[in-house]
Amino acid sequence: MILEGIHARFLMGKTVGEGFAGLGEGVPVLAGAALERAGRSSIAALRR
């Protein structure tokens, strides 16, 4: 997930700027939303 990568870079000090400190909090929220949506998909392979 791109957001998780940006957060990891921030923790390593490689991404500097305002607003990056709170990005990590969004990772579980986005992952949960993606899993929920996949669970409702008409594609059987996504509903695991």
Buried (B, 14 or more C-beta within 10 A) or exposed (E): EEBBEBBBBBEEEEBEEEEBEEBBEBBEEEEEEEEEEEEEEEEEEEEE
